[in-house]
Structures are given as C-alpha cells and as structure tokens.
Amino acid sequence: MDIVGNVLPQVLKDEATEDKGEMARLQSFVGAIAVADLVKTTLGPKGMDKILKPTGPGQEMTHITVTNDGATILKSMYVENPAAKILIEISKTQDEEVGDGTTTVAVLAGELLREGEKLIQKRIHPQHVIAGWRIARDVALKRLRDISSENDIKSQEFHNDLVKIARTTLSSKLITQDRDYFADLCVKAVLRLKGSSNLDYIQIIKLPGGTIRDSYLDDGFILKKQITIGCKRRIENAKILVANTAMDYDKIKIYGTKVKVNSMDKVAEIEAAEKEKMKNKVDKILKYQPTVFVNRQLIYNYPEQLLADSNITVIEHADFEGMERVAAATGAEILSTFDAPERRDQVLGHCDLIEEIMIGEEKMIKFTGCKKNEACTIVLRGSSIHILDEVDRSIHDVLCVLTTTVKNRRVVWGGGNSEMQMAAACEEEAKKVQGKQALAIEAYARALRQIPTIICDNGGYDSAELIQNFNVELQKGNLTSGLNMNDGTIGDMQELGVKECMRVKEQAVMAASEAAELIMRVDDIVKCAPRKRDRA
C-alpha cells in the first residue's frame, strides 16, 4: 500500500529491525550500565578479582586469567549491545593513552548514564542533559587542574611523588603487600629512561619459581636466547651487528620452484652454488667487522661455522621484539642487506659486556653497559604463571602511569580527594546556572561522588557515613583529606603519602563524559538483516 493509504512504504529489508525513541535509549542505558556494574567491584584498594575462562573446545583447563585489571576484563568480553561496546572501547583508549584508570572511566560513564536515565524519565530532553554535562565537565577539569601541584623534575620532591604514585597504583593490585619494594623498583626503571616514554627499553621477563619477593631489577638488557655452540660466552667491548636476513643456504627462496636434473652431479652443483652464495653473504657481513652477530632468522651450520671461525659470537632466531630491543638499547640498525660496509660506524651497536647467565633454570644473554644506557630488565618470579601474568599487568600499569607523570609532572591527592573536590565544584556551579541544565550539572556531581562511594563499598565500609564525613572535612578546609582504606576512616593524604597522576584523572573524566554524551544522543537502533547463506 502506498503512502496515501496511511501506511509508509517498507524501507528496511526483511528481517531487519528498528528500535526507536525510548526503547532505543533504554537498550543503550541498560547495556552500558551492565558493563559498568560488572567491573565496578574491582575498583579501589579492596577491589575483587574476576576469573576469565574461555569456552572454546579444549580450552577449559588452559588460558585461565585471574585479574582485577579493568582493561583486561573488558577486552576479554564479547558483547552484542552497541552501547556496551562503546564503554569497552573507551576503556581500551584509556589503557593505551595513560595505562591506568580503565575501571574508573567505565564506572564513571556508567554512573553518568544512570543519572542521565533519571533525568530522561523526568522528561528532560537529552540535549539539555548533554549541555549541562559539558558545563560540569569543564568546571570539574578546571578544579582538577587548580588542586594539582607540580615539582621540578630533577628535585627530590618529584622523585618522592613518583614513589607515592607507584605505591598508590599498586595498592589495588595483587602485589599490594610488597608495594614499597615494587614501587621503588618501577621508579628506578622509569628514571633510567631519562624522560623518554619508550617502554620498549624496559624488558619484563616472567620465570615461574620462587616467590614474588624474589623479583628484581637488572641493570642491563636480557635476551631470552642462548649463544650458539662453539662461540665465546663472554664478550667485552662488543660491536654488534643486528640483522633480519636468510641464513639457511640449502633452501631456494622462490615459491613453487621446480628443478629437474638427470644426475646427482647436477644436484651437487646446485648445492655448491647455494653454498657459494651463502659464503659471499658471510664475507659481506665480515666486512662490517662485528664481534657479535644477532639474526632474527635461523642460521644454518655452514654460515654459523664461517662466522665462528672468524671469532664472531652468533645469536640466532632472536624474536622480533627482542631484536628491536637489542637494536634500540645498543644503538644498532637492523640490516637485511650488507652492501655498505663503509657505514659500519653508524649501523653497529656497542655494549661493554655480553655474557651468558642463568636465571632460575634457564640460560639467557645479558647485555651490560649498552650505548644507550637506558635499557633495564625486570625479572619477575612467582609460584605460577597466572600470578606472574597478573604481576606483569600490575607492573605495566605502574610503568605507564610513571612515564605519564614524568611527561606531565602534575599530581593530585588520592583517596577519592580529586573526585570529591570536582563534585563540590560542580554543585557550586549548579547554583549559578538557570534552567534544566542545572539539574544535569547536579547529576554530574552525583556521578563523580559515586567513585569514592564504590571504593568504600568494595572495602566493606559504610559508604554513606564515610562520604558524609568526607564532605564535612572538605567544608572545614581540610583539602588533603581522603579515604583511608586501611581502617575505614577519613585520613590526611599528605601524611599517608597517597598521590595520583593528574593526567590519568583528566583523561578518565574527558573520556567518560564523551562516551556518555555519545550514548545519550541515541534515539534509534537499526539492526541489519542477517546475510543469507546459499544452500548447498
């Protein structure tokens, strides 16, 4: 029937569905809030862990992950709801941008939408809500920057700030009991970077065995490979050539090549030609005059013997990541051809000492005194690979936060102090704004205050009483007050040494606000028709 008959012509394909207005908005709210509720129990020093278990065939007893890291949990989820996917994406962005605050950003976005849903039910248009949120976000970020402090990067105060930030970040991780030890270890590793944010120079090696406390920071770069048999195990003042080239002479590298011969003499001629070709390549390598040759690919016996006879130590089959770290740490270039030996001073890496060492029951190669003396290795020990994986995630978060702090240098008090102060600033602003936008600003303040509330709830404390006491302390002018999660009271963050990176908080507020605004705008969800499969 045409439009004259009061029925619109069919626009969508058969089996496609469309949800409009309130129903579409409700679906978006429900999906996003469900994701936030899933991870909010992991928030704070007393947060709980999640077990992530794959369901594929044969995987029931492998690849189990036990973690309270928000990014890891959300990345492992498979969801159909589009709003839930948006929250997962902002968590990934937070992890890539600053390395921490992934749970905070998801929870804050969820709480904003929870408050937004209440306003929608009061018949307040989404655009009014969004306009109010934008005002509140700007006010909150201004207050956050105003309460932050900054010290000179070379001062002892800044070093102390880094240690406190590391301890605060580790307080919600598995290794919280040894956070002083690991905080000092991570700060030393980051300060070796001399202001760089390239974490490739910090190698993390996980070796089951011993206890977590047996982990240590090694001053140098460690490669999880062994020196080839017949080569020296200790090389001083090493000149290193790093390459990614084929050194397996008995393989013809043309895909699908067929060679027909009528006698074994012809086969021997082909082998001799390949052997001569490999000898020429080795001769080119020798013109660079290295003392150590590191190759990404396999090195067969003949070229290996030629190199060893020339008193060159050979390290073969270094993985891509390890090879790039060797090149970065020693100042070498990765070569695939060897036709410019006159550039050897530019392409060779340098290192004071290369030696084979034992860690646990594994042999590894240690590079000490690299040309770019920024490389170091964190060796993690633990009773199982699951514990080591979680410690690795914890250390990675700390390293990311510390490098962000070194770049930004601004810090704020922890323990929920910044969220409470931002909420107070929003409430003050709401009193100055006319119209419905004031209600949205108040809702934004309530969402911010939910972060310390959830932290209290996760610790088993009375959140209503603590948050009220927290408000009273701030009203009295005690601007360094915060949640003391050790005994469930309001403490002085200056005395407790609880600090956080301002950039992490800033990024979390901005990302959560943008995601909540995006979901709030939705008033129509269209699901495409499934693709038809041809029947055989």
PEGI-V924769 format. One record per helix or strand of 3 or more residues. SS is the DSSP state (@ for helix, = for strand). FROM is the first residue (numbers start at 1). LEN is the number of residues. If there is no record, write none. Layout:
SS;FROM;LEN
SS;FROM;LEN
This chain:
@;3;3
=;17;4
@;21;22
=;50;3
=;65;3
@;70;6
@;82;16
@;102;20
@;126;22
@;156;15
@;176;16
@;199;3
=;202;8
@;212;3
=;216;3
=;221;3
=;234;10
@;264;23
=;292;4
@;301;9
=;313;3
@;320;11
@;341;7
=;349;11
=;362;9
=;376;7
@;385;24
=;410;4
@;417;14
@;437;22
@;463;13
=;481;4
=;489;4
@;493;4
=;499;3
@;502;19
=;524;4
